[in-house]
Amino acid sequence: MTSIAKVPSDLQKALAATPKIEALWKSLTPIARRDFVSWIESAQ
């Protein structure tokens, strides 16, 4: 079972401000989104 990552508020704001990137984000699989969020959080 895969978990769905909670998208950090700063990333949510950035996605909402950029429609093309938001569309790209929505086209990713849930696993790819989870991995991306995990990668960003580990870099902070």
VMD Tcl script that builds the backbone (N, CA, C; Angstrom):
set m [mol new atoms 132]
animate dup $m
set s [atomselect $m all]
$s set {name element resname resid chain x y z} {
  {N N MET 1 A 0.842 -1.182 0.000}
  {CA C MET 1 A 0.000 0.000 0.000}
  {C C MET 1 A 0.882 1.239 0.000}
  {N N THR 2 A 0.573 2.197 -0.860}
  {CA C THR 2 A 1.350 3.428 -0.923}
  {C C THR 2 A 0.619 4.525 -0.169}
  {N N SER 3 A 1.393 5.399 0.417}
  {CA C SER 3 A 0.774 6.528 1.100}
  {C C SER 3 A 0.801 7.738 0.182}
  {N N ILE 4 A -0.177 8.592 0.346}
  {CA C ILE 4 A -0.234 9.816 -0.437}
  {C C ILE 4 A 0.336 10.930 0.425}
  {N N ALA 5 A 1.371 11.587 -0.086}
  {CA C ALA 5 A 2.052 12.625 0.671}
  {C C ALA 5 A 1.193 13.871 0.771}
  {N N LYS 6 A 1.273 14.507 1.927}
  {CA C LYS 6 A 0.630 15.803 2.101}
  {C C LYS 6 A 1.529 16.837 1.439}
  {N N VAL 7 A 0.969 17.615 0.545}
  {CA C VAL 7 A 1.744 18.621 -0.170}
  {C C VAL 7 A 1.938 19.821 0.759}
  {N N PRO 8 A 3.190 20.209 1.001}
  {CA C PRO 8 A 3.459 21.354 1.864}
  {C C PRO 8 A 2.771 22.626 1.336}
  {N N SER 9 A 2.397 23.499 2.251}
  {CA C SER 9 A 1.648 24.704 1.868}
  {C C SER 9 A 2.422 25.584 0.891}
  {N N ASP 10 A 3.735 25.684 1.041}
  {CA C ASP 10 A 4.494 26.524 0.119}
  {C C ASP 10 A 4.491 25.945 -1.296}
  {N N LEU 11 A 4.520 24.627 -1.401}
  {CA C LEU 11 A 4.437 23.992 -2.719}
  {C C LEU 11 A 3.032 24.150 -3.296}
  {N N GLN 12 A 2.016 24.032 -2.470}
  {CA C GLN 12 A 0.639 24.237 -2.931}
  {C C GLN 12 A 0.470 25.641 -3.509}
  {N N LYS 13 A 1.017 26.643 -2.834}
  {CA C LYS 13 A 0.923 28.034 -3.314}
  {C C LYS 13 A 1.658 28.203 -4.636}
  {N N ALA 14 A 2.838 27.604 -4.737}
  {CA C ALA 14 A 3.614 27.707 -5.973}
  {C C ALA 14 A 2.886 27.035 -7.139}
  {N N LEU 15 A 2.291 25.889 -6.882}
  {CA C LEU 15 A 1.548 25.191 -7.934}
  {C C LEU 15 A 0.333 26.001 -8.371}
  {N N ALA 16 A -0.387 26.564 -7.405}
  {CA C ALA 16 A -1.587 27.343 -7.720}
  {C C ALA 16 A -1.246 28.608 -8.513}
  {N N ALA 17 A -0.060 29.146 -8.299}
  {CA C ALA 17 A 0.354 30.372 -8.979}
  {C C ALA 17 A 0.851 30.119 -10.402}
  {N N THR 18 A 1.074 28.856 -10.738}
  {CA C THR 18 A 1.640 28.519 -12.050}
  {C C THR 18 A 0.807 27.401 -12.685}
  {N N PRO 19 A -0.231 27.770 -13.441}
  {CA C PRO 19 A -1.142 26.763 -13.985}
  {C C PRO 19 A -0.479 25.647 -14.798}
  {N N LYS 20 A 0.530 25.959 -15.597}
  {CA C LYS 20 A 1.179 24.910 -16.390}
  {C C LYS 20 A 1.874 23.895 -15.493}
  {N N ILE 21 A 2.527 24.381 -14.450}
  {CA C ILE 21 A 3.218 23.472 -13.532}
  {C C ILE 21 A 2.209 22.694 -12.701}
  {N N GLU 22 A 1.105 23.340 -12.337}
  {CA C GLU 22 A 0.056 22.632 -11.596}
  {C C GLU 22 A -0.516 21.492 -12.442}
  {N N ALA 23 A -0.723 21.744 -13.723}
  {CA C ALA 23 A -1.221 20.692 -14.617}
  {C C ALA 23 A -0.211 19.548 -14.713}
  {N N LEU 24 A 1.069 19.893 -14.782}
  {CA C LEU 24 A 2.110 18.865 -14.823}
  {C C LEU 24 A 2.094 18.062 -13.523}
  {N N TRP 25 A 1.971 18.738 -12.393}
  {CA C TRP 25 A 1.914 18.068 -11.084}
  {C C TRP 25 A 0.753 17.081 -11.042}
  {N N LYS 26 A -0.405 17.513 -11.528}
  {CA C LYS 26 A -1.592 16.653 -11.503}
  {C C LYS 26 A -1.445 15.461 -12.445}
  {N N SER 27 A -0.556 15.575 -13.429}
  {CA C SER 27 A -0.361 14.463 -14.362}
  {C C SER 27 A 0.573 13.387 -13.789}
  {N N LEU 28 A 1.278 13.714 -12.704}
  {CA C LEU 28 A 2.168 12.733 -12.074}
  {C C LEU 28 A 1.359 11.672 -11.338}
  {N N THR 29 A 1.916 10.508 -11.232}
  {CA C THR 29 A 1.269 9.457 -10.456}
  {C C THR 29 A 1.377 9.800 -8.969}
  {N N PRO 30 A 0.485 9.272 -8.139}
  {CA C PRO 30 A 0.591 9.530 -6.694}
  {C C PRO 30 A 1.943 9.137 -6.118}
  {N N ILE 31 A 2.536 8.069 -6.617}
  {CA C ILE 31 A 3.851 7.653 -6.122}
  {C C ILE 31 A 4.917 8.682 -6.503}
  {N N ALA 32 A 4.856 9.202 -7.711}
  {CA C ALA 32 A 5.820 10.214 -8.150}
  {C C ALA 32 A 5.669 11.487 -7.322}
  {N N ARG 33 A 4.426 11.876 -7.028}
  {CA C ARG 33 A 4.203 13.056 -6.177}
  {C C ARG 33 A 4.776 12.826 -4.787}
  {N N ARG 34 A 4.519 11.647 -4.222}
  {CA C ARG 34 A 5.031 11.316 -2.889}
  {C C ARG 34 A 6.547 11.385 -2.879}
  {N N ASP 35 A 7.177 10.816 -3.889}
  {CA C ASP 35 A 8.639 10.826 -3.966}
  {C C ASP 35 A 9.175 12.248 -4.108}
  {N N PHE 36 A 8.500 13.062 -4.903}
  {CA C PHE 36 A 8.930 14.438 -5.104}
  {C C PHE 36 A 8.849 15.220 -3.794}
  {N N VAL 37 A 7.734 15.085 -3.074}
  {CA C VAL 37 A 7.563 15.770 -1.791}
  {C C VAL 37 A 8.614 15.283 -0.802}
  {N N SER 38 A 8.864 14.000 -0.771}
  {CA C SER 38 A 9.873 13.440 0.125}
  {C C SER 38 A 11.256 14.003 -0.203}
  {N N TRP 39 A 11.571 14.120 -1.467}
  {CA C TRP 39 A 12.853 14.656 -1.902}
  {C C TRP 39 A 13.001 16.106 -1.462}
  {N N ILE 40 A 11.963 16.907 -1.641}
  {CA C ILE 40 A 12.013 18.319 -1.239}
  {C C ILE 40 A 12.172 18.433 0.280}
  {N N GLU 41 A 11.389 17.665 1.015}
  {CA C GLU 41 A 11.449 17.740 2.481}
  {C C GLU 41 A 12.811 17.300 3.012}
  {N N SER 42 A 13.437 16.336 2.379}
  {CA C SER 42 A 14.739 15.876 2.847}
  {C C SER 42 A 15.837 16.909 2.583}
  {N N ALA 43 A 15.612 17.790 1.617}
  {CA C ALA 43 A 16.605 18.813 1.296}
  {C C ALA 43 A 16.492 20.036 2.208}
  {N N GLN 44 A 15.383 20.172 2.885}
  {CA C GLN 44 A 15.180 21.362 3.721}
  {C C GLN 44 A 15.938 21.295 5.000}
}
mol reanalyze $m
mol bondsrecalc $m
mol representation Tube
mol addrep $m
